[in-house]
């Protein structure tokens, strides 16, 4: 499917169409009209274009600085002359946290402790509201 290939390559669906037109990616079409792409050809194309998508440190620094200053996407592409796909990838990298969130088990334990703390705070407020005595 075009959308899946576009996501894998980090390009738009219209770019995938253009690659089809150019003969770079040649899908087979199943009986339902769904386009199926050979994973090897998709990976080969991704590998071929990868060096162009990896921004140098200086490019990344310029993009990050412009993002810090609130510049719109279009202006960043124009000023840096980087491909939109590269700026998108840098934007995603810019927004990704340095520390990965903990696994679900740790989140559940954290949520449980937070709920217990909230309940304790509510008890203290209720106690304070009734002059120190719970009814």
N, C-alpha and C positions, 0 to 999 in steps of 0.2 A: 504494500500500500504506500502511496506517495507520502502521506503524512508521517508514517513511521520512518521511511527513508530520510525524509527531510529532517526529522528529529535526530536521527543517528548522525547525519552529516552536519547538523547545525546550520541548515539553510532553510529557505522558505520553500513552500510547495511549488510556487511558480518557478523557482530555480530548478527543482527536480524535473518539472515539465520541460524546461529549456535543455536540461541534460538529456532528456529523452529525444527531443527534437534533433539535438546535435549528434545523437547516436552514442553518447558516452555511457548512458545507462539504458539498457534495452529490457523492458519488462515482458513477461509472458502474461497473457490475459486469460483468466480462468472462465468457466462457463457462466459465472455470475457477473462477469465484466470487471472483476477485481484484478488490479495490476499486481503481479508478483515479481519481485526482483531477486536476482541471484545474489545471495549474501556475499559471495566471493567478489563479484564485480563492485558491489557497494563498498566493501572493505578496501579493495584495491584503489577505488577512486578516493576514499577518505585518506588513505595513506599517501597518495600522490599529492593531495592538496594540503595536507597537514602542515608542512613547513611554512606555507604562506599564512596560515591562521595563527601560528604561534607568534605573538607579539614580543618584540624585544623589550627589555626592562625599561628603556627610555620611553617607548610607546605606551607601555602599561602605566608608567608614572604620570605621563601627560593625561591619559584618559582618567585615571583615578583623581588627579587634581581637578580636572574639569567636572567630574561627578561630585566631588566635594563642594565645588562652587555652584552646583545646581544647573549646569549647562544642559540644554536639551540634547537628546540623542543626535538629532540631525546636525547640530552645530559641532558636536564632537567628531562625527564622521568627516565633516567638511574641514575642520581645523587640522585633524590628524592625518587625513587622507588614508585612513585604514578602512578595510572592507567592513561593511555593516556587521557581518557575521563575527568578525574579530572583536568589534566594539561590544557586541552583545555578549560574547564569551567573557570579555573583561568585566562587563557590568555584572554578570553572574558571579564572577570570582570576587568582585568588589563587595557584593552583598553577602557572600557566604561567610558564616561565622568562623573564627579561627579555631574555636573549640567545638567539636561535634557534640550534639546533644547526647545525653546518656541513654543507654538502652531502656526499653519500655519498663522493665522491672524496677529500675532505679526511679523512673518517673512515677510509677505507681506508689512506691514507698514515699517519695517526696510529697505527692498529693495527699497521701494518708496523714503524714506528719503535719502538713499544712492544714488539713481539715481538723486535726486534733488541736492545733494551736488556735485556730479560729474559734473552735468550741470553747476552749479555755478562756479566751478573751471575752466571748459572749457571757460566760458565767460571771466573770469579774465585773463586767458592765452591769449585769442584772443585780449582782450583790451590792454594787455601789448605788444603784438606783433605788434599792429597797432599804438603804441605810445599813448595809452589811449583812442582812439576813435574807436567805433565800426562802421563798414560800413553797 
